[in-house]
Amino acid sequence: MAHAVPLLVLPSSVWRFPVAFGFDMGMVDPEAGPWVWWALPYTFGLIAVTELLAYLTVGLVSRWGEVTPHWMPLIGGRRVRRLAAVIPATIGGVLLTALWAVEPILGAFGLFGLTTIEFRNGWWEAIGIVAYTPLALWGPVLLAVTASYARRRRPRPIRT
């Protein structure tokens, strides 16, 4: 499951590429201004950060999630403390679940001032749904992988 997370994030990243160049991808936003130069580095930065964060989930099932790589300054070769991985991953999983699973539901009903994105037609909306729906799985998958990591790395009682 951990190796699937970067692939869950990939469709939304692909969706953002044309947006970076000013293409609206069928979205209707009457308040949107004209394309600005900084949209390009912002969008590519967002894509890079999102994919890197998604890839961190792989660390929960890889050797580098248990012992830091030797090339890292100061901490290279040291054992990763269990809670140093579990706490941030749990917080991230809860936040991602709230962002990608709960927020669209609240937006659909107009709660807390949230709204849904409007599209020019059903085809654009379908493409948008296909691109962004996998993100709703990111949080729950991260929580499941984190629980497995925590269980695998829990202290074992000493048998005498």
ChimeraX attribute file (.defattr): number of C-alpha atoms within 10 A of each C-alpha:
attribute: neighborCount
match mode: 1-to-1
recipient: residues
	/A:1	11
	/A:2	21
	/A:3	16
	/A:4	14
	/A:5	23
	/A:6	20
	/A:7	17
	/A:8	21
	/A:9	24
	/A:10	19
	/A:11	18
	/A:12	20
	/A:13	20
	/A:14	12
	/A:15	17
	/A:16	21
	/A:17	15
	/A:18	14
	/A:19	16
	/A:20	19
	/A:21	14
	/A:22	15
	/A:23	12
	/A:24	15
	/A:25	16
	/A:26	16
	/A:27	16
	/A:28	13
	/A:29	12
	/A:30	6
	/A:31	6
	/A:32	8
	/A:33	7
	/A:34	7
	/A:35	14
	/A:36	10
	/A:37	11
	/A:38	9
	/A:39	14
	/A:40	18
	/A:41	11
	/A:42	12
	/A:43	18
	/A:44	15
	/A:45	12
	/A:46	14
	/A:47	19
	/A:48	13
	/A:49	12
	/A:50	16
	/A:51	18
	/A:52	12
	/A:53	14
	/A:54	22
	/A:55	18
	/A:56	19
	/A:57	25
	/A:58	20
	/A:59	18
	/A:60	23
	/A:61	18
	/A:62	13
	/A:63	11
	/A:64	16
	/A:65	19
	/A:66	19
	/A:67	16
	/A:68	17
	/A:69	15
	/A:70	12
	/A:71	9
	/A:72	10
	/A:73	9
	/A:74	8
	/A:75	13
	/A:76	13
	/A:77	15
	/A:78	13
	/A:79	13
	/A:80	15
	/A:81	12
	/A:82	17
	/A:83	13
	/A:84	9
	/A:85	18
	/A:86	20
	/A:87	13
	/A:88	12
	/A:89	21
	/A:90	20
	/A:91	14
	/A:92	17
	/A:93	22
	/A:94	16
	/A:95	14
	/A:96	21
	/A:97	21
	/A:98	15
	/A:99	14
	/A:100	18
	/A:101	19
	/A:102	13
	/A:103	18
	/A:104	18
	/A:105	14
	/A:106	15
	/A:107	15
	/A:108	12
	/A:109	12
	/A:110	12
	/A:111	11
	/A:112	9
	/A:113	8
	/A:114	14
	/A:115	15
	/A:116	13
	/A:117	13
	/A:118	13
	/A:119	17
	/A:120	12
	/A:121	11
	/A:122	11
	/A:123	11
	/A:124	15
	/A:125	17
	/A:126	11
	/A:127	14
	/A:128	19
	/A:129	12
	/A:130	14
	/A:131	19
	/A:132	17
	/A:133	17
	/A:134	18
	/A:135	23
	/A:136	20
	/A:137	17
	/A:138	26
	/A:139	24
	/A:140	18
	/A:141	19
	/A:142	27
	/A:143	21
	/A:144	15
	/A:145	22
	/A:146	23
	/A:147	16
	/A:148	15
	/A:149	19
	/A:150	17
	/A:151	11
	/A:152	12
	/A:153	14
	/A:154	11
	/A:155	9
	/A:156	7
	/A:157	6
	/A:158	5
	/A:159	4
	/A:160	3
